[in-house]
């Protein structure tokens, strides 16, 4: 493999025996990583003799700036990755609709290859309700990862309810007072993630009702109950106020080094369940298990908000749309899925996909992944966040935790902020 640095991008030209008359495919993306993409491209070229793939691999922020401009300018591009969210509507005029392309050039209709959840979300991002992107997978939040060995030593099962959480915290403190029961970043955006997960447990679809202007509000009884639940979790000692000072990296480090018994984050941390991943990263935990966030409101059920991530599209000016479709199918629904899915970063959108052997070293880890995958593929709401508003929500939660201001006052403030027009993605 030859690597050339071109501005902010890495142009990777995989060696092959093609001639000038053979097909060339220009692929633009920021994910997966260079080593994973090299395996994918090698596999695709081997399955399609005479095809050469040129990969333009960018850092995420650089990609966000450069790809839409290059696409609009007609630069050579045959497959482009699209960041889910507002980018879809921005670049939609320069993309081809995928269902018709797959009907003509795919091995099966797009709807037969990818999950309905993934396709529904891809259609919702386009103003005309058409599918222009084929998502590689789905991720969501919040998920709790546990040190399985420590749970066994304490004789404690994975907590399922708030009462279980309180008993688990006491067990950890008795086992080792220096171990943090729950480690997670106290960053404002993640406190918003946890609170919305709690809201969804008692009121499935709450976030969608607010996000898509379907009658929900931040000062509703449903959201106030969730806001109370997280602030009282700090008051009752279920969550330590020490977490408010933790950044993402430190929170992860505490869990990975055995200084925390559990770690709360998004499903993009599912690699912790993988024995090869832990070995590669030098994480000396023998057994990691996981579940959705324990139900923190009486009468609630396990819930998660999830959304598609990393999607592929065909530019309107692609040289050979049929070849573009073949590559997209290979990486999202075909043999190429197995070349990246073992990272566990996203749950594949491909229907009926099964992970290869050797990822999990315990039945509990494997069962945990299956449980999280089921939640992600059947979400209660979209994780289609308004990132700047998430910060405002988290700040309000922190303020409530460290002050005596009421939930009513804080949630009334959030509703007024939502209606203020300050947040570009809000409906």
N, C-alpha and C positions, 0 to 999 in steps of 0.2 A: 504494500500500500504506500502510495506517495502522498505526502501532505504538503500543501502550500498555504501560506497565510495571505489572505486577500482582504486587507482592511480589517474590519471587525469579524470577518468570517474565516472559517477554515474550509478550503475546498479540498475534498478528499477524492482522489481518482483511484478507484480500485483497479488493479492491474487485470487485464484480460486479453484475450487473443482476438478481439474484434477488429474489423477493418473499418476503413472510412465509410464503407457502404452500410455498415451495420447500425442498428438503432442505438441512440444515446438518449438518456433520460436525465433531465436536470431536476434535482430534488432539493428543496429548501426547508430547513427545520431548525429547531433549537433543542430538540429532544427526540429520541434517547441520546445517551452519551456517545462519544466517538467510538469507543470500543464495541458498544452494543450495535450501533449503526453499521459498523464494519462487518459484523456477523450477518446482519440482516441483508446487507447488499451482496455479500459473498453468496449467501444462500439464494437470493433472487437471481443473480447472474448465472449461478450454476444450473438453476431450474429453467433459465431462459437463455440458451447459448446465443451469442451474437448481440446481446444487450450489454451496454456499458452504462453504469450509473455514476453520475457526478453529484456528490453531496456537498451542499453549501450549509455548513453547520455554524450557527451563531450562538452567542450568549443571549439569554432570554431578553434582556433589556434592549440590546442592539437589534435583535430580530423584530421586536415590537416597533422600532423606529423605521427600519430599512425595508422589511418585506412589503408593507402596503404601498410604499413609493415605487419599489421595483416592479410590483405587480401592475400598478396603474401605468407604469412607463413601458410595459411590454418587454421587460428583460426576459432572457431565455429561462423559462420555468415550465416544468411539466407536472410537478407535484409540489404543493406547498402545505406546510403545517400551519394551522390557524389556531391562535390562542382563543379559547372559548370565552365568551363575554362580548363586549362591545366591538371587538375586532371583526366578528362575523358580519355584522351589518355594514361595517366600514368597507370591507373588501368584497361584499356580495356582488356588486355590479361587474366585477372582474372574474367571477367564478362561474363554472357550469353546474347546473343542477345534476345531482348524482343519480337519482332513481332511473331516469331515462338512460343514462350512460351504462348503469349496471344491467338494466334490462337488455341492452344491446351487446355489451362487451363482457359482463361479468359471468361467473360460473352459475350465479343464481341472482334473483332480485335482491337488492340491498336489504329489504325487510326480512329476508330469509337468512341473512348472514349476521346481522347485528341485533342486539337486544332492542325491544321496543322502547324501553326507558331511555336508552342512549339516542335513538332516532327521534323520539318525541322532543327531547331537550335540544337536539340539533336543529329541528324545525322551528322550535320556539325562539331561537336566536335570530332567525331571519325574518325580516319584516313582512315577507310574503308567505310565510309558512312552509316554504320549500326546504328540502334537505340539500345543503351545499357542502356539508362537511361529514366525513366518516370518522367518528370518534374511536381512538384506540382503546380508551377505557374510562372508568369512573372512579372517583375518589370522594371522600366525605369526612365529616367530623360530627361529634367527637367519639374517639375510641379510647379505651383504657387497656394498657399493656401491663401485665403483672410478671414479677419474678416467680415463675412456677415453683422453683426449688424452695423459695422462702415461704410461699403459701403452704407447701407440704410440711415444712418444718413446724409451722405454726398450727397446722391442722385446720386451716381455714379454706373454705370454698370461695370461688370468685363471687364477690358481692353482686346481688341482683337488685336490692332495694336500698333506700336511704338507711333503714334500720340495720341492714347488713353492713353498710359502709361504716356506721358508728361502731359496730362490734369489731369490724376489721381493723379500724384505727386503734382501738384499745388493744387488740391482739398484737399489732405491730409494736406499739409502745412497750408492751410487756416483753416482747421478744428481744427488742433492741431499741432503747430510747433514742439512740443516735441515728436511726433510720427514719427517713421521711415517709409517711404512709402514701401520700400522693404528691408526685412531682409534676409540675406543668408551668409553662411560662405565664407570668402575670401580665403579659403584654395586653393592652386594651382589646386588640382584635380577637385574641383567643378567649378572653372572658366573655365576649359576645358569642363566640362559637358554643361555649359550654351552655350559656343561658338559653340560646335558641334551641339547643338539643333538649334541654329540660322542657321548654315550652312545647316542643313537638311531642314529647312523651304523653302529655295530658291533652294536647290539642293538635292532632295530626293535621298538617296543612296550614298551620298558623303562619309560617313565614311566607308561603306563597300568597296568602290572603292579603298580606301587607305589601309584599314586593311587587305584586301585579295589580295592585289597587282593586282588590276584590272584597273590600269591606273590613279588613283587619286593621288594627291600630296598636301602637305601642303603649297606649294607656288603657288597654282593654283588661278585663279581669283575667283573661288567659295569660297575657304576658306578665301582668303584675304578680301572678302566682309563681311564675318562673323566676322573676327578679327577686322575689322574697326567698325562693328556694336556694339560690346561690349565695345571697348575702347571709342568710341564716346558717348555711353550711360553714361559713367562716366563724360566725358567732358561736356555733356549737362545737367547733374544733374538728369537724370532719375535714375541712381544708385548713391548712396552716397559713397564717398571714405571711409567713416567710416566702410563700410562692409568689407574692406580689412583687418581690424583688428579683425574681429569676428571669433571665432571658432564655430564649429558645435553646441555645447551645448548652447552658449550664443545667437546665432542667433535664435535658437528654443525658448529659454526662452523669448526673446523680443516679439515674436509673441504670445506666449501662455499667457503672462501677459498683453497683450494689449498695449505694447510699440512699436509695429510695426503693420501696417495695413495689411501687406502681408508677406509671407514667401516662399522663393524659395528653393526647395529641390527635392529629387527623390520621386517616387511614393511609396516607402517604408514608407513614412509618411502619407499614406492614412488613417491611424487610426484617424487622426485629424478630418476626416469627420464623425466619429462615435460618437454619443452621449454617449453610454455606455463607450467607450474608454476614452473620455474626462473626464467623471465623475470618472472613476477608477484612472486616472492619476492626478486628481485634477486640470484640466485645465478649468478655468472659462470663456470659450467662449460659447455663446449661439448658434451661428450658424457659421459654417465654410463651405465655398464653394471653389471650385478649378477649374482650367482650365490648358490647356497646356500653355507653355510660349507664351505670345503675339507675333504675327508675327513682327519681328524687321527688316525685309528687304522688300522693296517694291516688290509686286507681289508674295510674299511667301504665304505659307499655314501652318496651325498648323502641328507640327511634333514632333516626339519623337523617341528616340532610346530605344529599350527594349530588354530584354534577359531573358531566363529561369533562375530560381533560385531554389535551393533545389530539387534535383532529386533523385529518388530511383532506385536501381538496384539489380539484383540477382547474387550473387557470383557463380562462376563456381563450387565450392564445396558445395553449399547449399544442406542440407539434403533432402529437399522436395520442389523442384522448383514450384510445383503446389500450395503449401501453400504460398510460397513466392509471387507468382503472385496474389493470392487472397488478401493478405495484401496490396500489392502495388496498386491494383485496388481500394480497399476500401479507401485508403488515398488520392489517386490522382483523382479518377473519381467516387467513390461510396459514400455511406452514410457518410463516414468519412470526406469528404470535408467540410460539414457543421459544423464540430466540430472545425475546425481551420480557416476557411475562414473569419469569423467575425473579425479577427484581422486586415484584410485588408492589411497585409504586402505585399502580392503578389495577383495579379488577378489570380484566379484558371485557370489551363490549361484545366480542365474538360469542355467538350462541353455542352452548354445549361445549365450551372449551374446558379441558382438564389440564391442570398443571403437570409437568413432568415429575417423575419420581426423584427422591433425594433432597427435596427442599426442607421437609419437616423431619425433625429427629424424634418427635413424640406424637402420639395420637392426639394429645390435648392441643398441641400447636396446630395440627391439621384441622381439628374440629373448630378451633378458634377462627382460623382463616375462613372456613366455610360459613360460620355464623356471621362474620363481618361482611363477607361477600353478599350474603342473602340480604342483609340490611341495606347495603349500598345499591343493590339492584332493585330494591323495593323501597325507595326512600319515602318519607312522609312529606318532604318538601324539597325543592331544588336548593342546592348550595350556590345559588346565583347571587353572591354577596354584592353589596354596595360598600366597597372597601373603606372609603372615607367615612361613611356613616358608622361602620363597625367600630372605628376608633372612638367616635362620639359615645356610642353605647358603652364600650368598655370603660371609658373615663367616668361615665355616670355610675357604673357598677363599683369601680374603685372608690369613688367619692362616698358612695353609700356605705361601703364596708368600713371606711375609716372615720366616718362622721355619723351624726344622728339624723341626717336628712331622711325623710320618709320615702318609701317606694312610690307613693302617689305623686310626690313632688318630682321625683326623678323621671318617672315614666311620662308625666305630663310634659316635662321639658323635652324628652325624646320625641314625643309626637309633634310638638311645635317645631323642633328642628327638622323633622322629616318633611313637614309641610312648608318649610322656609324657602325651598328652591336652591339651597346651598350645595346640594349633593347631586352631581351631574347625572348619576345613573338612576336616581329615584323616579318612580312614575309620578 
